[in-house]
Amino acid sequence: MWTPLPSSGLRLTGADRVDFVQGQMTNDLRGLRTPGVVACCFLNVRGQIEFFARAYRREADVYLHLDAGQAEGLAARLRRFVIFDQVEIQDVSGELRGVHVWGQDVPGWTPEGPDAQSFELAGATVLGGRVNRTGTPGVDLHFLTRHEDAVRVALGGGETSLTMLEEARVRAGIPDVVRDGLKGTLPQEVGLDVGGPLPVMSYRKGCYVGQEIMARLEARGNARYHLGRLEGQNLSDHAEVTREGKVVGQAGAHADGLSLARLRKELAPGDRVEVGGVPATVQAFAPAPADV
């Protein structure tokens, strides 16, 4: 099975491209093998999430894969920090397409190989990344728009909807910064810390925007919220979670009777809350760590 991904992307070239991005993102790009891929966030000075991306390090460039409509904003942010750096930032959203293949049965992909691979598919060179979007690692494929029809034919007739992918993601407990409305939160509050279902952090990589706040949180471990999951019918997306009239969190996207949520840590499994006035129950769940 495979699902088209709403995507946008940036391509960074120039001699300083790796060091430049390394100084902006939360994870360790410089420490990757080439090719390699790592999930990361770009934070503001308060340590709050502005953008989420998967960063691919390749021989000639760095490719940042984002959700649809995100590349323009990240490009503007990055350009503000270019001073003497030899780096060019190109928005390639219109030139590339992406799909997620459920599982790793992709012609040309080597399941036991590295997390990022370039290979031939349907006469085109594609970029693949091992990504866990459903609870089981699959492959994100990135390719030129002009090769889209040929790639779809090569993948076969197993196209599934984004709704199905979202349902699987929420069941697996894997957060999505854009779809769960998590911009403006701290990574440690929403499952993006080291050991979480979607780790985006390196505490040893050196300075970046928001790094001081991240170091304090690592040292003190005092985030008041964590990633939880709610059960209920017809819950609103991105609505406040309340208990006895007090705001105790923020719900993400609702899918198949479940919502991931940023919740106060004192809430316990079985506690009754409301999401936008609709009853819901805090679920006990242990999300499996995502690979990238």
Order of alpha helices (4+ residues) and beta strands (2+ residues): beta-beta-alpha-beta-beta-beta-alpha-beta-beta-beta-beta-beta-alpha-alpha-alpha-beta-beta-beta-beta-beta-beta
